[in-house]
Amino acid sequence: MTFFEKASPALKDTLLSLYRATKPRAIDQRLYEFGAVEYHVQSSGTDRDRVVYLSMSALILSRDVTAARGPGSVVQIVERICPDAIDIVKPPKEGYQLTLRLDFDRIPGGKDSLKIIGEISALRATILIHWLKDVLRNVKYHGIISPIKLEHNPKEPFFIVGLPGKISCVFPMRFREDTDIVVAIALFQGLTDLSSSEKWSRAPACTWSPIPPPELMGESLEDLSTNGGFVSFEISPRHLKGKRMDKTVWNLLNFHTLVKHYVKATRGFLQRRMRNRLNNLVEVLHPTGYEGDQDDVAVEPLGCGCLGNIVGVQRRKGSRSKRGGSCSSAKSLRTRMKVVAGRVRINGFRRFRHRWLRLPRLHSADFKYRKVALSMAHA
């Protein structure tokens, strides 16, 4: 899941454009991302110093975790980035959990500026990762058995449950459409099969169940009511050491995002395949490689039944006023019939076509009028 960036791309581009501006620029912009993530970038543009206020939302991993670890850990994380250029504004702006004061004049130039702005854009992810690490350490070393509900995105909670010798992470899955449920369940079953193979034996074991696991007994009915089942990952102590812990925490935080991305990509792939298949069938029913006039405007069906829908007679501009228009239409129709009949060869079909599929000869209007005049003269 390394293709999910920790830094917000939209926030990073906005901050870089403000930093590279030669003069202070006024801005009041809100950026929205998946879930309830919201950034508010505000600058008056009247001060001599290039000062920007950045507010962030959706920084709540759990009420208990935020109250116990929130203020002190956030200050430490912010001070590691650039203490001279970043200050925490207290209290934060209404509707946000954190507000920062950024002084671009104190940010070092060169490559260090890109690194610092990138770390500011990834500050929300860094805080959530730090809090989730603390939760996993507490469950591991203190033996917390009761489930801990974590929710960094609204309506997408997951549970951490301490078990003997391992930690279980349970994800209730919810989807809006039935087709998304089918695609997601196929993904969960594939993950379950992969985790049970020898090649992926060192990865966290994955299981899927349509009913809640026994570890979540006693939780609220709202949290356990799902239409996509429950996905569980068993994390062993070796997954919480060194760099593996960073990868494990990042994958847990982005599991819902991964599932949504997979469902969306799979639906787009299936729709493209169905569209291409439909186009191939249309080409078979309506072949385009025939010799005819290129200035055709409309096509009218001839006769009745499916043959009239597949093969059409072409109408040209001014066909009634020009002499010989009907003959050219008949010639074009015969040519198209030869192309359609010649694409698929069937034994005995030529004899059947000559006997039952003869096309009437179409004469010009002048010939028809001469024939009627001769008959009246003989009468």
C-alpha positions as CSV (number, residue, x, y, z in Angstrom):
1,M,0.0,0.0,0.0
2,T,2.9,2.3,-0.6
3,F,1.2,4.1,-3.5
4,F,-0.9,6.0,-0.9
5,E,1.1,9.1,0.0
6,K,1.2,10.4,3.5
7,A,1.4,14.0,2.4
8,S,-1.8,15.5,1.0
9,P,-1.1,16.4,-2.7
10,A,-3.5,19.3,-2.9
11,L,-2.3,20.8,0.4
12,K,1.3,20.4,-0.7
13,D,0.7,22.2,-4.1
14,T,-1.1,25.0,-2.3
15,L,1.7,25.6,0.2
16,L,4.4,25.4,-2.4
17,S,2.6,28.0,-4.6
18,L,2.4,30.4,-1.6
19,Y,6.0,29.8,-0.6
20,R,7.3,30.4,-4.1
21,A,5.2,33.6,-4.6
22,T,7.4,36.7,-4.7
23,K,4.8,38.8,-2.9
24,P,2.4,38.0,0.0
25,R,-0.9,36.7,-1.5
26,A,-4.3,36.7,0.0
27,I,-6.0,33.3,0.2
28,D,-8.9,31.6,1.9
29,Q,-9.2,28.1,0.6
30,R,-10.7,24.9,1.9
31,L,-9.4,21.5,0.8
32,Y,-11.5,18.3,1.2
33,E,-10.2,14.7,1.0
34,F,-11.7,11.3,1.6
35,G,-13.8,10.9,4.7
36,A,-14.1,14.1,6.7
37,V,-10.6,15.3,6.2
38,E,-10.6,19.1,5.7
39,Y,-7.8,21.7,5.5
40,H,-8.3,25.4,5.7
41,V,-5.5,27.6,4.3
42,Q,-5.8,31.3,5.2
43,S,-3.6,34.3,4.6
44,S,-4.5,38.0,4.6
45,G,-1.7,39.0,2.2
46,T,-1.4,42.5,3.9
47,D,1.4,41.7,6.4
48,R,5.0,42.2,5.5
49,D,5.8,38.7,6.7
50,R,4.5,35.8,4.7
51,V,2.3,34.2,7.4
52,V,-0.2,31.5,6.6
53,Y,-2.7,29.8,9.0
54,L,-3.3,26.1,8.4
55,S,-6.2,24.3,10.2
56,M,-6.8,20.6,10.1
57,S,-9.7,18.4,11.0
58,A,-10.3,14.6,11.4
59,L,-7.4,14.2,13.9
60,I,-9.4,12.0,16.3
61,L,-8.4,8.4,16.3
62,S,-10.2,7.6,19.6
63,R,-11.7,9.7,22.3
64,D,-9.6,8.0,25.0
65,V,-6.4,8.1,22.9
66,T,-6.8,11.7,21.9
67,A,-7.4,12.8,25.5
68,A,-4.4,10.8,26.8
69,R,-1.9,11.4,24.1
70,G,-3.1,14.4,22.1
71,P,-1.6,17.7,23.2
72,G,1.9,16.6,24.3
73,S,2.5,14.3,21.4
74,V,1.3,16.8,18.8
75,V,3.6,19.5,20.2
76,Q,6.6,17.1,20.0
77,I,5.8,16.1,16.4
78,V,5.4,19.7,15.3
79,E,8.7,20.7,17.0
80,R,10.6,18.0,15.1
81,I,9.6,19.6,11.7
82,C,10.8,23.2,12.1
83,P,10.2,24.9,15.5
84,D,11.3,28.3,14.2
85,A,8.7,28.5,11.4
86,I,5.7,26.6,12.9
87,D,3.7,27.6,16.0
88,I,0.6,26.0,17.4
89,V,-2.3,28.3,17.8
90,K,-4.4,27.8,20.9
91,P,-7.3,27.5,20.9
92,P,-7.7,26.1,17.4
93,K,-10.1,27.5,14.9
94,E,-13.7,26.5,15.4
95,G,-14.5,23.2,13.7
96,Y,-10.9,22.1,13.5
97,Q,-8.7,20.1,15.9
98,L,-5.4,21.8,15.1
99,T,-4.4,25.2,13.8
100,L,-0.8,26.1,12.8
101,R,0.9,29.4,12.2
102,L,3.4,29.1,9.3
103,D,6.1,31.8,8.8
104,F,7.5,31.2,5.3
105,D,10.3,33.7,5.8
106,R,11.8,31.5,8.4
107,I,11.8,28.3,6.4
108,P,15.2,27.5,4.9
109,G,15.6,27.7,1.2
110,G,16.7,25.1,-1.3
111,K,15.8,21.4,-0.9
112,D,15.1,21.9,2.8
113,S,12.0,23.9,2.0
114,L,10.5,21.1,-0.1
115,K,11.2,18.7,2.7
116,I,9.7,20.9,5.4
117,I,6.5,21.7,3.3
118,G,6.2,18.0,2.6
119,E,6.3,17.1,6.3
120,I,3.7,19.8,7.0
121,S,1.4,18.3,4.4
122,A,1.9,14.9,6.0
123,L,1.4,16.1,9.5
124,R,-2.1,14.6,9.9
125,A,-0.9,11.2,8.8
126,T,2.1,11.4,11.1
127,I,0.0,12.2,14.1
128,L,-2.4,9.3,13.5
129,I,0.5,6.9,13.0
130,H,2.1,8.0,16.2
131,W,-1.2,7.5,18.1
132,L,-1.9,4.1,16.6
133,K,1.6,3.0,17.5
134,D,1.0,3.9,21.1
135,V,-2.3,1.9,21.1
136,L,-0.6,-1.2,19.7
137,R,2.2,-0.9,22.3
138,N,-0.2,-0.6,25.1
139,V,-2.2,-3.6,24.0
140,K,1.0,-5.6,23.5
141,Y,2.7,-4.9,26.8
142,H,-0.2,-4.2,29.1
143,G,-2.4,-7.0,27.9
144,I,-5.6,-5.0,27.2
145,I,-8.3,-7.5,26.3
146,S,-11.4,-5.3,25.8
147,P,-11.8,-4.1,22.2
148,I,-10.6,-0.6,21.5
149,K,-12.7,1.3,18.9
150,L,-10.6,3.5,16.5
151,E,-12.2,5.8,14.0
152,H,-10.1,8.3,12.0
153,N,-12.8,8.5,9.3
154,P,-16.5,8.9,10.1
155,K,-18.5,5.7,9.7
156,E,-15.3,3.6,9.1
157,P,-14.3,2.3,12.5
158,F,-12.1,-0.6,13.2
159,F,-11.3,-2.5,16.5
160,I,-8.1,-3.5,18.2
161,V,-8.4,-6.6,20.4
162,G,-5.6,-8.1,22.5
163,L,-5.4,-11.9,22.3
164,P,-2.8,-14.3,23.9
165,G,0.4,-13.9,21.8
166,K,-1.2,-11.7,19.1
167,I,-3.3,-8.7,18.3
168,S,-6.5,-8.9,16.2
169,C,-7.6,-5.9,14.1
170,V,-11.3,-6.2,12.9
171,F,-12.7,-4.0,10.1
172,P,-16.5,-3.9,9.7
173,M,-17.1,-3.3,6.0
174,R,-20.1,-1.2,4.6
175,F,-21.0,-0.5,1.0
176,R,-23.7,1.5,-0.7
177,E,-24.3,-0.7,-3.8
178,D,-24.8,-4.4,-4.2
179,T,-22.2,-4.6,-7.0
180,D,-19.6,-3.1,-4.7
181,I,-20.4,-5.9,-2.1
182,V,-19.8,-8.6,-4.7
183,V,-16.5,-7.2,-5.8
184,A,-15.3,-6.6,-2.2
185,I,-16.2,-10.0,-1.0
186,A,-14.2,-11.5,-3.9
187,L,-11.2,-9.4,-2.7
188,F,-11.6,-10.6,0.9
189,Q,-11.8,-14.2,-0.1
190,G,-8.7,-13.8,-2.2
191,L,-6.8,-12.3,0.7
192,T,-7.9,-15.1,2.9
193,D,-6.6,-17.7,0.4
194,L,-3.3,-15.9,0.0
195,S,-2.7,-15.6,3.8
196,S,-3.1,-19.3,4.2
197,S,-0.5,-20.1,1.5
198,E,3.1,-20.9,2.3
199,K,4.5,-18.0,0.2
200,W,2.7,-15.5,2.4
201,S,3.0,-17.3,5.7
202,R,4.9,-14.5,7.4
203,A,2.3,-11.9,6.5
204,P,-0.6,-11.1,9.0
205,A,-3.2,-13.8,8.7
206,C,-6.4,-12.5,7.2
207,T,-9.9,-14.0,7.7
208,W,-13.4,-12.8,6.5
209,S,-16.7,-13.6,8.1
210,P,-20.2,-12.4,7.3
211,I,-21.0,-12.3,11.1
212,P,-19.2,-10.5,13.9
213,P,-16.3,-12.4,15.4
214,P,-16.5,-13.5,19.1
215,E,-14.0,-10.8,20.1
216,L,-16.6,-8.0,19.4
217,M,-19.3,-9.5,21.6
218,G,-20.9,-6.7,23.7
219,E,-20.3,-3.9,21.2
220,S,-23.1,-1.6,20.0
221,L,-25.5,-2.8,17.3
222,E,-24.7,0.2,15.2
223,D,-21.0,-0.8,15.0
224,L,-21.8,-4.4,14.2
225,S,-24.5,-3.8,11.5
226,T,-22.7,-4.3,8.2
227,N,-23.5,-5.6,4.7
228,G,-20.0,-6.6,3.7
229,G,-19.0,-8.7,6.7
230,F,-15.9,-8.4,8.9
231,V,-12.3,-8.6,7.9
232,S,-9.8,-9.6,10.6
233,F,-6.0,-9.4,10.6
234,E,-3.9,-11.2,13.2
235,I,-0.7,-9.2,14.0
236,S,2.1,-11.1,15.7
237,P,4.9,-9.5,17.8
238,R,7.3,-9.6,14.9
239,H,5.1,-7.2,12.9
240,L,5.6,-4.6,15.6
241,K,9.4,-4.3,15.5
242,G,11.4,-1.6,13.7
243,K,10.3,-0.6,10.2
244,R,7.7,-3.4,10.1
245,M,5.7,-1.5,12.6
246,D,5.6,1.6,10.4
247,K,4.3,-0.5,7.5
248,T,1.8,-2.4,9.6
249,V,0.4,0.8,11.1
250,W,0.2,2.6,7.7
251,N,-1.6,-0.4,6.1
252,L,-4.1,-0.5,9.0
253,L,-5.0,3.2,8.6
254,N,-5.4,2.8,4.8
255,F,-7.2,-0.5,4.6
256,H,-10.7,1.1,4.0
257,T,-9.1,3.4,1.3
258,L,-7.5,0.4,-0.4
259,V,-10.8,-1.5,-0.6
260,K,-12.6,1.5,-2.1
261,H,-9.8,2.0,-4.6
262,Y,-9.9,-1.7,-5.6
263,V,-13.7,-1.7,-6.0
264,K,-13.7,1.5,-8.1
265,A,-10.9,0.2,-10.3
266,T,-12.6,-3.2,-10.8
267,R,-15.9,-1.7,-11.8
268,G,-14.2,0.6,-14.3
269,F,-12.3,-2.5,-15.8
270,L,-15.6,-4.5,-16.1
271,Q,-17.4,-1.5,-17.7
272,R,-14.6,-1.1,-20.3
273,R,-14.7,-4.8,-21.1
274,M,-18.4,-4.8,-21.5
275,R,-18.3,-1.7,-23.7
276,N,-15.6,-3.3,-26.0
277,R,-17.6,-6.5,-26.2
278,L,-20.7,-4.5,-27.2
279,N,-18.8,-2.6,-29.9
280,N,-17.5,-5.9,-31.3
281,L,-21.0,-7.3,-31.5
282,V,-22.2,-4.1,-33.3
283,E,-19.4,-4.4,-35.8
284,V,-20.5,-8.0,-36.6
285,L,-24.1,-7.0,-37.0
286,H,-23.3,-3.7,-38.9
287,P,-20.2,-4.3,-41.1
288,T,-18.6,-1.1,-42.3
289,G,-16.2,-2.5,-44.9
290,Y,-18.5,-2.2,-47.9
291,E,-18.1,-0.3,-51.2
292,G,-20.6,2.4,-51.4
293,D,-21.1,6.2,-51.6
294,Q,-19.3,8.2,-48.9
295,D,-21.8,11.0,-48.7
296,D,-24.6,9.0,-47.1
297,V,-26.8,10.8,-44.7
298,A,-29.3,8.3,-43.3
299,V,-30.0,4.6,-43.5
300,E,-33.5,3.1,-43.8
301,P,-34.4,-0.5,-43.1
302,L,-35.6,-2.7,-46.0
303,G,-38.2,-5.3,-45.7
304,C,-39.3,-6.8,-42.4
305,G,-37.7,-8.9,-39.7
306,C,-34.1,-9.0,-38.5
307,L,-32.8,-8.8,-42.1
308,G,-34.3,-5.3,-42.5
309,N,-32.6,-4.2,-39.3
310,I,-29.2,-5.6,-40.2
311,V,-29.0,-4.5,-43.8
312,G,-30.3,-1.0,-44.7
313,V,-30.9,0.9,-47.9
314,Q,-29.0,4.2,-48.2
315,R,-30.7,7.4,-49.0
316,R,-28.6,10.1,-50.7
317,K,-29.1,13.8,-50.8
318,G,-31.4,14.7,-53.7
319,S,-31.9,11.1,-54.8
320,R,-35.5,11.8,-56.0
321,S,-34.4,14.8,-58.1
322,K,-31.4,13.1,-59.8
323,R,-31.9,10.5,-62.5
324,G,-30.9,7.0,-61.7
325,G,-31.0,7.4,-57.9
326,S,-33.0,4.2,-57.3
327,C,-30.6,2.2,-59.5
328,S,-27.6,3.4,-57.5
329,S,-29.4,2.5,-54.2
330,A,-30.2,-1.0,-55.5
331,K,-26.5,-1.4,-56.6
332,S,-25.3,-0.3,-53.2
333,L,-27.8,-2.7,-51.5
334,R,-26.5,-5.7,-53.6
335,T,-23.0,-4.8,-52.7
336,R,-23.7,-4.7,-49.0
337,M,-25.6,-8.0,-49.3
338,K,-22.5,-9.6,-50.9
339,V,-20.3,-8.3,-48.1
340,V,-22.6,-9.6,-45.4
341,A,-23.1,-13.0,-47.1
342,G,-19.4,-13.3,-47.8
343,R,-18.1,-12.8,-44.3
344,V,-19.5,-16.1,-43.0
345,R,-19.5,-19.1,-45.4
346,I,-22.2,-21.7,-44.8
347,N,-22.6,-24.8,-46.9
348,G,-25.7,-24.6,-49.0
349,F,-26.5,-21.0,-48.1
350,R,-25.8,-19.7,-51.6
351,R,-28.5,-21.9,-53.1
352,F,-30.9,-20.8,-50.3
353,R,-30.1,-17.1,-50.9
354,H,-30.7,-17.3,-54.7
355,R,-34.0,-19.0,-54.1
356,W,-35.5,-17.2,-51.1
357,L,-33.5,-14.0,-50.7
358,R,-33.8,-12.5,-54.1
359,L,-33.9,-8.7,-54.1
360,P,-36.5,-6.9,-56.3
361,R,-35.0,-4.9,-59.1
362,L,-35.4,-1.2,-58.5
363,H,-36.0,0.9,-61.6
364,S,-35.7,4.6,-62.0
365,A,-38.7,6.9,-61.9
366,D,-38.5,7.7,-65.7
367,F,-38.6,4.1,-66.6
368,K,-41.7,3.6,-64.4
369,Y,-43.5,6.5,-66.0
370,R,-42.7,5.3,-69.5
371,K,-44.1,1.9,-68.7
372,V,-47.3,3.4,-67.4
373,A,-47.6,5.6,-70.5
374,L,-47.2,2.6,-72.8
375,S,-49.8,0.6,-71.0
376,M,-52.3,3.5,-71.2
377,A,-51.6,3.9,-74.9
378,H,-52.2,0.2,-75.7
379,A,-55.4,0.5,-73.7
